[in-house]
Amino acid sequence: MPEFIDTAEVARRLEMRPALFLKKRAWMETALGFPPPIPLCHRPLKWRAADVTAWKANLGRETPLVVPFFRSAVPPGQSLALLREARTV
């Protein structure tokens, strides 16, 4: 029988705070291929422990998972200049 883990345990295994994990969960699923929770359990959310372990192993991370908060690397007002430059190339 598979082992199921809740949000707090997933966050602990990923070395994240539970609130941060919940905030970034959808992004992690789409951008990083994080396994979705099992569909039959809406509250509390549950994941297959083996899926989470395999996902973490495939990332090859031995350090805590850091979820980036990307903002535009282009300073305000520069995006139009870069767009014009890209169109001339």
mmCIF file as gemmi writes it, N, C-alpha and C atoms, coordinates in Angstrom:
data_model
loop_
_atom_site.group_PDB
_atom_site.id
_atom_site.type_symbol
_atom_site.label_atom_id
_atom_site.label_alt_id
_atom_site.label_comp_id
_atom_site.label_asym_id
_atom_site.label_entity_id
_atom_site.label_seq_id
_atom_site.pdbx_PDB_ins_code
_atom_site.Cartn_x
_atom_site.Cartn_y
_atom_site.Cartn_z
_atom_site.occupancy
_atom_site.B_iso_or_equiv
_atom_site.pdbx_formal_charge
_atom_site.auth_seq_id
_atom_site.auth_asym_id
_atom_site.pdbx_PDB_model_num
ATOM 1 N N . MET Axp A 1 ? 0.846 -1.183 0 1 0 ? 1 A 1
ATOM 2 C CA . MET Axp A 1 ? 0 0 0 1 0 ? 1 A 1
ATOM 3 C C . MET Axp A 1 ? 0.89 1.244 0 1 0 ? 1 A 1
ATOM 4 N N . PRO Axp A 2 ? 0.618 2.215 -0.889 1 0 ? 2 A 1
ATOM 5 C CA . PRO Axp A 2 ? 1.461 3.411 -0.943 1 0 ? 2 A 1
ATOM 6 C C . PRO Axp A 2 ? 1.31 4.284 0.31 1 0 ? 2 A 1
ATOM 7 N N . GLU Axp A 3 ? 2.387 4.957 0.625 1 0 ? 3 A 1
ATOM 8 C CA . GLU Axp A 3 ? 2.37 5.887 1.758 1 0 ? 3 A 1
ATOM 9 C C . GLU Axp A 3 ? 1.972 7.264 1.243 1 0 ? 3 A 1
ATOM 10 N N . PHE Axp A 4 ? 1.033 7.914 1.91 1 0 ? 4 A 1
ATOM 11 C CA . PHE Axp A 4 ? 0.591 9.254 1.542 1 0 ? 4 A 1
ATOM 12 C C . PHE Axp A 4 ? 1.054 10.238 2.601 1 0 ? 4 A 1
ATOM 13 N N . ILE Axp A 5 ? 1.485 11.409 2.144 1 0 ? 5 A 1
ATOM 14 C CA . ILE Axp A 5 ? 1.987 12.428 3.068 1 0 ? 5 A 1
ATOM 15 C C . ILE Axp A 5 ? 1.222 13.733 2.849 1 0 ? 5 A 1
ATOM 16 N N . ASP Axp A 6 ? 1.108 14.508 3.919 1 0 ? 6 A 1
ATOM 17 C CA . ASP Axp A 6 ? 0.374 15.77 3.847 1 0 ? 6 A 1
ATOM 18 C C . ASP Axp A 6 ? 1.312 16.928 3.51 1 0 ? 6 A 1
ATOM 19 N N . THR Axp A 7 ? 0.739 18.113 3.431 1 0 ? 7 A 1
ATOM 20 C CA . THR Axp A 7 ? 1.48 19.322 3.058 1 0 ? 7 A 1
ATOM 21 C C . THR Axp A 7 ? 2.678 19.573 3.966 1 0 ? 7 A 1
ATOM 22 N N . ALA Axp A 8 ? 2.492 19.449 5.256 1 0 ? 8 A 1
ATOM 23 C CA . ALA Axp A 8 ? 3.582 19.717 6.195 1 0 ? 8 A 1
ATOM 24 C C . ALA Axp A 8 ? 4.748 18.758 5.971 1 0 ? 8 A 1
ATOM 25 N N . GLU Axp A 9 ? 4.441 17.493 5.705 1 0 ? 9 A 1
ATOM 26 C CA . GLU Axp A 9 ? 5.504 16.514 5.481 1 0 ? 9 A 1
ATOM 27 C C . GLU Axp A 9 ? 6.207 16.746 4.144 1 0 ? 9 A 1
ATOM 28 N N . VAL Axp A 10 ? 5.437 17.114 3.109 1 0 ? 10 A 1
ATOM 29 C CA . VAL Axp A 10 ? 6.067 17.439 1.821 1 0 ? 10 A 1
ATOM 30 C C . VAL Axp A 10 ? 7.018 18.611 1.999 1 0 ? 10 A 1
ATOM 31 N N . ALA Axp A 11 ? 6.554 19.655 2.662 1 0 ? 11 A 1
ATOM 32 C CA . ALA Axp A 11 ? 7.392 20.837 2.894 1 0 ? 11 A 1
ATOM 33 C C . ALA Axp A 11 ? 8.641 20.468 3.684 1 0 ? 11 A 1
ATOM 34 N N . ARG Axp A 12 ? 8.495 19.625 4.702 1 0 ? 12 A 1
ATOM 35 C CA . ARG Axp A 12 ? 9.652 19.208 5.497 1 0 ? 12 A 1
ATOM 36 C C . ARG Axp A 12 ? 10.66 18.467 4.621 1 0 ? 12 A 1
ATOM 37 N N . ARG Axp A 13 ? 10.177 17.574 3.765 1 0 ? 13 A 1
ATOM 38 C CA . ARG Axp A 13 ? 11.081 16.816 2.895 1 0 ? 13 A 1
ATOM 39 C C . ARG Axp A 13 ? 11.777 17.707 1.875 1 0 ? 13 A 1
ATOM 40 N N . LEU Axp A 14 ? 11.124 18.794 1.486 1 0 ? 14 A 1
ATOM 41 C CA . LEU Axp A 14 ? 11.725 19.729 0.537 1 0 ? 14 A 1
ATOM 42 C C . LEU Axp A 14 ? 12.492 20.843 1.232 1 0 ? 14 A 1
ATOM 43 N N . GLU Axp A 15 ? 12.494 20.79 2.561 1 0 ? 15 A 1
ATOM 44 C CA . GLU Axp A 15 ? 13.191 21.787 3.38 1 0 ? 15 A 1
ATOM 45 C C . GLU Axp A 15 ? 12.67 23.196 3.111 1 0 ? 15 A 1
ATOM 46 N N . MET Axp A 16 ? 11.334 23.291 3.135 1 0 ? 16 A 1
ATOM 47 C CA . MET Axp A 16 ? 10.643 24.563 2.932 1 0 ? 16 A 1
ATOM 48 C C . MET Axp A 16 ? 9.637 24.744 4.058 1 0 ? 16 A 1
ATOM 49 N N . ARG Axp A 17 ? 9.202 25.964 4.246 1 0 ? 17 A 1
ATOM 50 C CA . ARG Axp A 17 ? 8.087 26.209 5.149 1 0 ? 17 A 1
ATOM 51 C C . ARG Axp A 17 ? 6.802 25.784 4.45 1 0 ? 17 A 1
ATOM 52 N N . PRO Axp A 18 ? 5.833 25.221 5.168 1 0 ? 18 A 1
ATOM 53 C CA . PRO Axp A 18 ? 4.582 24.795 4.529 1 0 ? 18 A 1
ATOM 54 C C . PRO Axp A 18 ? 3.864 25.917 3.773 1 0 ? 18 A 1
ATOM 55 N N . ALA Axp A 19 ? 3.854 27.111 4.329 1 0 ? 19 A 1
ATOM 56 C CA . ALA Axp A 19 ? 3.174 28.228 3.662 1 0 ? 19 A 1
ATOM 57 C C . ALA Axp A 19 ? 3.833 28.554 2.325 1 0 ? 19 A 1
ATOM 58 N N . LEU Axp A 20 ? 5.153 28.523 2.281 1 0 ? 20 A 1
ATOM 59 C CA . LEU Axp A 20 ? 5.855 28.8 1.03 1 0 ? 20 A 1
ATOM 60 C C . LEU Axp A 20 ? 5.605 27.689 0.016 1 0 ? 20 A 1
ATOM 61 N N . PHE Axp A 21 ? 5.6 26.443 0.491 1 0 ? 21 A 1
ATOM 62 C CA . PHE Axp A 21 ? 5.317 25.34 -0.416 1 0 ? 21 A 1
ATOM 63 C C . PHE Axp A 21 ? 3.932 25.489 -1.044 1 0 ? 21 A 1
ATOM 64 N N . LEU Axp A 22 ? 2.921 25.796 -0.232 1 0 ? 22 A 1
ATOM 65 C CA . LEU Axp A 22 ? 1.571 25.958 -0.761 1 0 ? 22 A 1
ATOM 66 C C . LEU Axp A 22 ? 1.484 27.128 -1.736 1 0 ? 22 A 1
ATOM 67 N N . LYS Axp A 23 ? 2.22 28.184 -1.439 1 0 ? 23 A 1
ATOM 68 C CA . LYS Axp A 23 ? 2.205 29.359 -2.313 1 0 ? 23 A 1
ATOM 69 C C . LYS Axp A 23 ? 2.821 29.036 -3.675 1 0 ? 23 A 1
ATOM 70 N N . LYS Axp A 24 ? 3.866 28.22 -3.69 1 0 ? 24 A 1
ATOM 71 C CA . LYS Axp A 24 ? 4.601 27.934 -4.923 1 0 ? 24 A 1
ATOM 72 C C . LYS Axp A 24 ? 4.253 26.592 -5.557 1 0 ? 24 A 1
ATOM 73 N N . ARG Axp A 25 ? 3.32 25.856 -4.967 1 0 ? 25 A 1
ATOM 74 C CA . ARG Axp A 25 ? 3.008 24.503 -5.435 1 0 ? 25 A 1
ATOM 75 C C . ARG Axp A 25 ? 2.595 24.471 -6.9 1 0 ? 25 A 1
ATOM 76 N N . ALA Axp A 26 ? 1.678 25.332 -7.318 1 0 ? 26 A 1
ATOM 77 C CA . ALA Axp A 26 ? 1.211 25.319 -8.709 1 0 ? 26 A 1
ATOM 78 C C . ALA Axp A 26 ? 2.358 25.616 -9.669 1 0 ? 26 A 1
ATOM 79 N N . TRP Axp A 27 ? 3.194 26.578 -9.308 1 0 ? 27 A 1
ATOM 80 C CA . TRP Axp A 27 ? 4.346 26.907 -10.151 1 0 ? 27 A 1
ATOM 81 C C . TRP Axp A 27 ? 5.307 25.727 -10.225 1 0 ? 27 A 1
ATOM 82 N N . MET Axp A 28 ? 5.54 25.078 -9.102 1 0 ? 28 A 1
ATOM 83 C CA . MET Axp A 28 ? 6.438 23.923 -9.083 1 0 ? 28 A 1
ATOM 84 C C . MET Axp A 28 ? 5.89 22.788 -9.954 1 0 ? 28 A 1
ATOM 85 N N . GLU Axp A 29 ? 4.571 22.617 -9.948 1 0 ? 29 A 1
ATOM 86 C CA . GLU Axp A 29 ? 3.966 21.571 -10.775 1 0 ? 29 A 1
ATOM 87 C C . GLU Axp A 29 ? 4.162 21.861 -12.256 1 0 ? 29 A 1
ATOM 88 N N . THR Axp A 30 ? 3.937 23.108 -12.678 1 0 ? 30 A 1
ATOM 89 C CA . THR Axp A 30 ? 4.032 23.428 -14.1 1 0 ? 30 A 1
ATOM 90 C C . THR Axp A 30 ? 5.472 23.625 -14.563 1 0 ? 30 A 1
ATOM 91 N N . ALA Axp A 31 ? 6.277 24.321 -13.785 1 0 ? 31 A 1
ATOM 92 C CA . ALA Axp A 31 ? 7.628 24.655 -14.228 1 0 ? 31 A 1
ATOM 93 C C . ALA Axp A 31 ? 8.66 23.58 -13.915 1 0 ? 31 A 1
ATOM 94 N N . LEU Axp A 32 ? 8.464 22.862 -12.815 1 0 ? 32 A 1
ATOM 95 C CA . LEU Axp A 32 ? 9.48 21.91 -12.375 1 0 ? 32 A 1
ATOM 96 C C . LEU Axp A 32 ? 9.013 20.46 -12.407 1 0 ? 32 A 1
ATOM 97 N N . GLY Axp A 33 ? 7.762 20.239 -12.808 1 0 ? 33 A 1
ATOM 98 C CA . GLY Axp A 33 ? 7.259 18.876 -12.884 1 0 ? 33 A 1
ATOM 99 C C . GLY Axp A 33 ? 6.971 18.229 -11.547 1 0 ? 33 A 1
ATOM 100 N N . PHE Axp A 34 ? 6.708 19.041 -10.529 1 0 ? 34 A 1
ATOM 101 C CA . PHE Axp A 34 ? 6.387 18.487 -9.214 1 0 ? 34 A 1
ATOM 102 C C . PHE Axp A 34 ? 5.098 17.683 -9.311 1 0 ? 34 A 1
ATOM 103 N N . PRO Axp A 35 ? 5.026 16.526 -8.654 1 0 ? 35 A 1
ATOM 104 C CA . PRO Axp A 35 ? 3.815 15.708 -8.764 1 0 ? 35 A 1
ATOM 105 C C . PRO Axp A 35 ? 2.602 16.395 -8.122 1 0 ? 35 A 1
ATOM 106 N N . PRO Axp A 36 ? 1.454 16.32 -8.773 1 0 ? 36 A 1
ATOM 107 C CA . PRO Axp A 36 ? 0.254 16.911 -8.178 1 0 ? 36 A 1
ATOM 108 C C . PRO Axp A 36 ? -0.244 16.057 -7.02 1 0 ? 36 A 1
ATOM 109 N N . PRO Axp A 37 ? -1.073 16.639 -6.156 1 0 ? 37 A 1
ATOM 110 C CA . PRO Axp A 37 ? -1.641 15.831 -5.075 1 0 ? 37 A 1
ATOM 111 C C . PRO Axp A 37 ? -2.58 14.78 -5.655 1 0 ? 37 A 1
ATOM 112 N N . ILE Axp A 38 ? -2.864 13.749 -4.874 1 0 ? 38 A 1
ATOM 113 C CA . ILE Axp A 38 ? -3.77 12.722 -5.368 1 0 ? 38 A 1
ATOM 114 C C . ILE Axp A 38 ? -5.153 13.34 -5.529 1 0 ? 38 A 1
ATOM 115 N N . PRO Axp A 39 ? -5.839 13.003 -6.602 1 0 ? 39 A 1
ATOM 116 C CA . PRO Axp A 39 ? -7.093 13.702 -6.916 1 0 ? 39 A 1
ATOM 117 C C . PRO Axp A 39 ? -8.27 13.368 -6 1 0 ? 39 A 1
ATOM 118 N N . LEU Axp A 40 ? -8.202 12.293 -5.255 1 0 ? 40 A 1
ATOM 119 C CA . LEU Axp A 40 ? -9.336 11.896 -4.428 1 0 ? 40 A 1
ATOM 120 C C . LEU Axp A 40 ? -9.346 12.561 -3.064 1 0 ? 40 A 1
ATOM 121 N N . CYS Axp A 41 ? -8.306 13.318 -2.772 1 0 ? 41 A 1
ATOM 122 C CA . CYS Axp A 41 ? -8.17 13.889 -1.44 1 0 ? 41 A 1
ATOM 123 C C . CYS Axp A 41 ? -7.995 15.408 -1.57 1 0 ? 41 A 1
ATOM 124 N N . HIS Axp A 42 ? -9.101 16.149 -1.412 1 0 ? 42 A 1
ATOM 125 C CA . HIS Axp A 42 ? -9.031 17.603 -1.581 1 0 ? 42 A 1
ATOM 126 C C . HIS Axp A 42 ? -8.597 18.323 -0.312 1 0 ? 42 A 1
ATOM 127 N N . ARG Axp A 43 ? -9.025 17.876 0.813 1 0 ? 43 A 1
ATOM 128 C CA . ARG Axp A 43 ? -8.656 18.472 2.089 1 0 ? 43 A 1
ATOM 129 C C . ARG Axp A 43 ? -8.481 17.372 3.106 1 0 ? 43 A 1
ATOM 130 N N . PRO Axp A 44 ? -7.393 17.227 3.724 1 0 ? 44 A 1
ATOM 131 C CA . PRO Axp A 44 ? -6.125 17.892 3.428 1 0 ? 44 A 1
ATOM 132 C C . PRO Axp A 44 ? -5.497 17.292 2.174 1 0 ? 44 A 1
ATOM 133 N N . LEU Axp A 45 ? -4.694 18.108 1.504 1 0 ? 45 A 1
ATOM 134 C CA . LEU Axp A 45 ? -3.997 17.626 0.317 1 0 ? 45 A 1
ATOM 135 C C . LEU Axp A 45 ? -3.035 16.515 0.713 1 0 ? 45 A 1
ATOM 136 N N . LYS Axp A 46 ? -2.928 15.515 -0.142 1 0 ? 46 A 1
ATOM 137 C CA . LYS Axp A 46 ? -2.027 14.381 0.109 1 0 ? 46 A 1
ATOM 138 C C . LYS Axp A 46 ? -1.257 14.065 -1.168 1 0 ? 46 A 1
ATOM 139 N N . TRP Axp A 47 ? -0.012 13.653 -0.987 1 0 ? 47 A 1
ATOM 140 C CA . TRP Axp A 47 ? 0.844 13.23 -2.089 1 0 ? 47 A 1
ATOM 141 C C . TRP Axp A 47 ? 1.349 11.832 -1.813 1 0 ? 47 A 1
ATOM 142 N N . ARG Axp A 48 ? 1.663 11.114 -2.861 1 0 ? 48 A 1
ATOM 143 C CA . ARG Axp A 48 ? 2.333 9.822 -2.691 1 0 ? 48 A 1
ATOM 144 C C . ARG Axp A 48 ? 3.773 10.111 -2.299 1 0 ? 48 A 1
ATOM 145 N N . ALA Axp A 49 ? 4.203 9.553 -1.2 1 0 ? 49 A 1
ATOM 146 C CA . ALA Axp A 49 ? 5.559 9.799 -0.697 1 0 ? 49 A 1
ATOM 147 C C . ALA Axp A 49 ? 6.602 9.402 -1.731 1 0 ? 49 A 1
ATOM 148 N N . ALA Axp A 50 ? 6.383 8.3 -2.431 1 0 ? 50 A 1
ATOM 149 C CA . ALA Axp A 50 ? 7.347 7.833 -3.43 1 0 ? 50 A 1
ATOM 150 C C . ALA Axp A 50 ? 7.483 8.829 -4.579 1 0 ? 50 A 1
ATOM 151 N N . ASP Axp A 51 ? 6.372 9.474 -4.973 1 0 ? 51 A 1
ATOM 152 C CA . ASP Axp A 51 ? 6.423 10.464 -6.056 1 0 ? 51 A 1
ATOM 153 C C . ASP Axp A 51 ? 7.25 11.679 -5.651 1 0 ? 51 A 1
ATOM 154 N N . VAL Axp A 52 ? 7.056 12.144 -4.429 1 0 ? 52 A 1
ATOM 155 C CA . VAL Axp A 52 ? 7.804 13.316 -3.941 1 0 ? 52 A 1
ATOM 156 C C . VAL Axp A 52 ? 9.286 12.976 -3.822 1 0 ? 52 A 1
ATOM 157 N N . THR Axp A 53 ? 9.588 11.799 -3.291 1 0 ? 53 A 1
ATOM 158 C CA . THR Axp A 53 ? 10.984 11.368 -3.147 1 0 ? 53 A 1
ATOM 159 C C . THR Axp A 53 ? 11.66 11.247 -4.508 1 0 ? 53 A 1
ATOM 160 N N . ALA Axp A 54 ? 10.968 10.643 -5.47 1 0 ? 54 A 1
ATOM 161 C CA . ALA Axp A 54 ? 11.536 10.49 -6.817 1 0 ? 54 A 1
ATOM 162 C C . ALA Axp A 54 ? 11.739 11.843 -7.482 1 0 ? 54 A 1
ATOM 163 N N . TRP Axp A 55 ? 10.783 12.75 -7.309 1 0 ? 55 A 1
ATOM 164 C CA . TRP Axp A 55 ? 10.915 14.081 -7.898 1 0 ? 55 A 1
ATOM 165 C C . TRP Axp A 55 ? 12.137 14.796 -7.336 1 0 ? 55 A 1
ATOM 166 N N . LYS Axp A 56 ? 12.298 14.739 -6.032 1 0 ? 56 A 1
ATOM 167 C CA . LYS Axp A 56 ? 13.439 15.403 -5.399 1 0 ? 56 A 1
ATOM 168 C C . LYS Axp A 56 ? 14.748 14.768 -5.853 1 0 ? 56 A 1
ATOM 169 N N . ALA Axp A 57 ? 14.779 13.455 -5.958 1 0 ? 57 A 1
ATOM 170 C CA . ALA Axp A 57 ? 15.996 12.763 -6.4 1 0 ? 57 A 1
ATOM 171 C C . ALA Axp A 57 ? 16.342 13.132 -7.84 1 0 ? 57 A 1
ATOM 172 N N . ASN Axp A 58 ? 15.343 13.291 -8.677 1 0 ? 58 A 1
ATOM 173 C CA . ASN Axp A 58 ? 15.592 13.635 -10.075 1 0 ? 58 A 1
ATOM 174 C C . ASN Axp A 58 ? 16.087 15.059 -10.244 1 0 ? 58 A 1
ATOM 175 N N . LEU Axp A 59 ? 15.792 15.911 -9.274 1 0 ? 59 A 1
ATOM 176 C CA . LEU Axp A 59 ? 16.331 17.271 -9.329 1 0 ? 59 A 1
ATOM 177 C C . LEU Axp A 59 ? 17.815 17.272 -9.001 1 0 ? 59 A 1
ATOM 178 N N . GLY Axp A 60 ? 18.261 16.236 -8.306 1 0 ? 60 A 1
ATOM 179 C CA . GLY Axp A 60 ? 19.668 16.153 -7.945 1 0 ? 60 A 1
ATOM 180 C C . GLY Axp A 60 ? 20.077 17.156 -6.889 1 0 ? 60 A 1
ATOM 181 N N . ARG Axp A 61 ? 19.157 17.536 -6.044 1 0 ? 61 A 1
ATOM 182 C CA . ARG Axp A 61 ? 19.455 18.553 -5.032 1 0 ? 61 A 1
ATOM 183 C C . ARG Axp A 61 ? 19.845 17.886 -3.718 1 0 ? 61 A 1
ATOM 184 N N . GLU Axp A 62 ? 20.941 18.344 -3.178 1 0 ? 62 A 1
ATOM 185 C CA . GLU Axp A 62 ? 21.337 17.92 -1.844 1 0 ? 62 A 1
ATOM 186 C C . GLU Axp A 62 ? 21.207 19.072 -0.869 1 0 ? 62 A 1
ATOM 187 N N . THR Axp A 63 ? 20.957 20.256 -1.409 1 0 ? 63 A 1
ATOM 188 C CA . THR Axp A 63 ? 20.784 21.44 -0.58 1 0 ? 63 A 1
ATOM 189 C C . THR Axp A 63 ? 19.302 21.788 -0.554 1 0 ? 63 A 1
ATOM 190 N N . PRO Axp A 64 ? 18.877 22.641 0.347 1 0 ? 64 A 1
ATOM 191 C CA . PRO Axp A 64 ? 17.462 23.002 0.39 1 0 ? 64 A 1
ATOM 192 C C . PRO Axp A 64 ? 16.992 23.589 -0.931 1 0 ? 64 A 1
ATOM 193 N N . LEU Axp A 65 ? 15.758 23.26 -1.282 1 0 ? 65 A 1
ATOM 194 C CA . LEU Axp A 65 ? 15.16 23.782 -2.507 1 0 ? 65 A 1
ATOM 195 C C . LEU Axp A 65 ? 14.872 25.252 -2.314 1 0 ? 65 A 1
ATOM 196 N N . VAL Axp A 66 ? 15.389 26.078 -3.198 1 0 ? 66 A 1
ATOM 197 C CA . VAL Axp A 66 ? 15.149 27.507 -3.157 1 0 ? 66 A 1
ATOM 198 C C . VAL Axp A 66 ? 14.254 27.836 -4.341 1 0 ? 66 A 1
ATOM 199 N N . VAL Axp A 67 ? 13.105 28.384 -4.048 1 0 ? 67 A 1
ATOM 200 C CA . VAL Axp A 67 ? 12.178 28.757 -5.106 1 0 ? 67 A 1
ATOM 201 C C . VAL Axp A 67 ? 12.411 30.219 -5.436 1 0 ? 67 A 1
ATOM 202 N N . PRO Axp A 68 ? 12.848 30.505 -6.663 1 0 ? 68 A 1
ATOM 203 C CA . PRO Axp A 68 ? 13.174 31.892 -7.003 1 0 ? 68 A 1
ATOM 204 C C . PRO Axp A 68 ? 11.921 32.746 -7.163 1 0 ? 68 A 1
ATOM 205 N N . PHE Axp A 69 ? 12.07 33.999 -6.845 1 0 ? 69 A 1
ATOM 206 C CA . PHE Axp A 69 ? 11.028 34.987 -7.07 1 0 ? 69 A 1
ATOM 207 C C . PHE Axp A 69 ? 11.546 35.894 -8.177 1 0 ? 69 A 1
ATOM 208 N N . PHE Axp A 70 ? 11.313 35.504 -9.411 1 0 ? 70 A 1
ATOM 209 C CA . PHE Axp A 70 ? 11.859 36.257 -10.531 1 0 ? 70 A 1
ATOM 210 C C . PHE Axp A 70 ? 11.022 37.499 -10.807 1 0 ? 70 A 1
ATOM 211 N N . ARG Axp A 71 ? 11.696 38.556 -10.905 1 0 ? 71 A 1
ATOM 212 C CA . ARG Axp A 71 ? 11.117 39.797 -11.4 1 0 ? 71 A 1
ATOM 213 C C . ARG Axp A 71 ? 11.824 40.051 -12.728 1 0 ? 71 A 1
ATOM 214 N N . SER Axp A 72 ? 11.331 40.974 -13.471 1 0 ? 72 A 1
ATOM 215 C CA . SER Axp A 72 ? 11.957 41.287 -14.734 1 0 ? 72 A 1
ATOM 216 C C . SER Axp A 72 ? 13.391 41.747 -14.494 1 0 ? 72 A 1
ATOM 217 N N . ALA Axp A 73 ? 14.311 41.198 -15.26 1 0 ? 73 A 1
ATOM 218 C CA . ALA Axp A 73 ? 15.707 41.587 -15.136 1 0 ? 73 A 1
ATOM 219 C C . ALA Axp A 73 ? 15.966 42.914 -15.834 1 0 ? 73 A 1
ATOM 220 N N . VAL Axp A 74 ? 14.993 43.372 -16.583 1 0 ? 74 A 1
ATOM 221 C CA . VAL Axp A 74 ? 15.134 44.626 -17.316 1 0 ? 74 A 1
ATOM 222 C C . VAL Axp A 74 ? 14.625 45.766 -16.45 1 0 ? 74 A 1
ATOM 223 N N . PRO Axp A 75 ? 15.437 46.797 -16.261 1 0 ? 75 A 1
ATOM 224 C CA . PRO Axp A 75 ? 14.985 47.94 -15.457 1 0 ? 75 A 1
ATOM 225 C C . PRO Axp A 75 ? 13.755 48.583 -16.09 1 0 ? 75 A 1
ATOM 226 N N . PRO Axp A 76 ? 12.911 49.222 -15.285 1 0 ? 76 A 1
ATOM 227 C CA . PRO Axp A 76 ? 11.722 49.882 -15.83 1 0 ? 76 A 1
ATOM 228 C C . PRO Axp A 76 ? 12.097 50.874 -16.923 1 0 ? 76 A 1
ATOM 229 N N . GLY Axp A 77 ? 11.324 50.86 -17.998 1 0 ? 77 A 1
ATOM 230 C CA . GLY Axp A 77 ? 11.575 51.777 -19.104 1 0 ? 77 A 1
ATOM 231 C C . GLY Axp A 77 ? 12.528 51.231 -20.146 1 0 ? 77 A 1
ATOM 232 N N . GLN Axp A 78 ? 13.256 50.178 -19.852 1 0 ? 78 A 1
ATOM 233 C CA . GLN Axp A 78 ? 14.229 49.622 -20.774 1 0 ? 78 A 1
ATOM 234 C C . GLN Axp A 78 ? 13.629 48.595 -21.73 1 0 ? 78 A 1
ATOM 235 N N . SER Axp A 79 ? 12.466 48.059 -21.395 1 0 ? 79 A 1
ATOM 236 C CA . SER Axp A 79 ? 11.916 46.994 -22.225 1 0 ? 79 A 1
ATOM 237 C C . SER Axp A 79 ? 11.567 47.479 -23.626 1 0 ? 79 A 1
ATOM 238 N N . LEU Axp A 80 ? 11.079 48.712 -23.764 1 0 ? 80 A 1
ATOM 239 C CA . LEU Axp A 80 ? 10.768 49.232 -25.094 1 0 ? 80 A 1
ATOM 240 C C . LEU Axp A 80 ? 12.031 49.431 -25.915 1 0 ? 80 A 1
ATOM 241 N N . ALA Axp A 81 ? 13.091 49.894 -25.265 1 0 ? 81 A 1
ATOM 242 C CA . ALA Axp A 81 ? 14.355 50.073 -25.985 1 0 ? 81 A 1
ATOM 243 C C . ALA Axp A 81 ? 14.888 48.716 -26.438 1 0 ? 81 A 1
ATOM 244 N N . LEU Axp A 82 ? 14.792 47.71 -25.62 1 0 ? 82 A 1
ATOM 245 C CA . LEU Axp A 82 ? 15.249 46.382 -26.003 1 0 ? 82 A 1
ATOM 246 C C . LEU Axp A 82 ? 14.384 45.806 -27.124 1 0 ? 82 A 1
ATOM 247 N N . LEU Axp A 83 ? 13.089 46.067 -27.084 1 0 ? 83 A 1
ATOM 248 C CA . LEU Axp A 83 ? 12.195 45.585 -28.13 1 0 ? 83 A 1
ATOM 249 C C . LEU Axp A 83 ? 12.545 46.232 -29.463 1 0 ? 83 A 1
ATOM 250 N N . ARG Axp A 84 ? 12.771 47.546 -29.46 1 0 ? 84 A 1
ATOM 251 C CA . ARG Axp A 84 ? 13.178 48.24 -30.688 1 0 ? 84 A 1
ATOM 252 C C . ARG Axp A 84 ? 14.488 47.673 -31.217 1 0 ? 84 A 1
ATOM 253 N N . GLU Axp A 85 ? 15.436 47.431 -30.333 1 0 ? 85 A 1
ATOM 254 C CA . GLU Axp A 85 ? 16.727 46.89 -30.734 1 0 ? 85 A 1
ATOM 255 C C . GLU Axp A 85 ? 16.569 45.48 -31.313 1 0 ? 85 A 1
ATOM 256 N N . ALA Axp A 86 ? 15.726 44.67 -30.725 1 0 ? 86 A 1
ATOM 257 C CA . ALA Axp A 86 ? 15.516 43.326 -31.225 1 0 ? 86 A 1
ATOM 258 C C . ALA Axp A 86 ? 14.881 43.326 -32.602 1 0 ? 86 A 1
ATOM 259 N N . ARG Axp A 87 ? 14.037 44.302 -32.892 1 0 ? 87 A 1
ATOM 260 C CA . ARG Axp A 87 ? 13.383 44.374 -34.199 1 0 ? 87 A 1
ATOM 261 C C . ARG Axp A 87 ? 14.332 44.816 -35.304 1 0 ? 87 A 1
ATOM 262 N N . THR Axp A 88 ? 15.415 45.483 -34.951 1 0 ? 88 A 1
ATOM 263 C CA . THR Axp A 88 ? 16.359 45.959 -35.96 1 0 ? 88 A 1
ATOM 264 C C . THR Axp A 88 ? 17.395 44.915 -36.322 1 0 ? 88 A 1
ATOM 265 N N . VAL Axp A 89 ? 17.48 43.853 -35.532 1 0 ? 89 A 1
ATOM 266 C CA . VAL Axp A 89 ? 18.497 42.826 -35.791 1 0 ? 89 A 1
ATOM 267 C C . VAL Axp A 89 ? 18.035 41.868 -36.833 1 0 ? 89 A 1
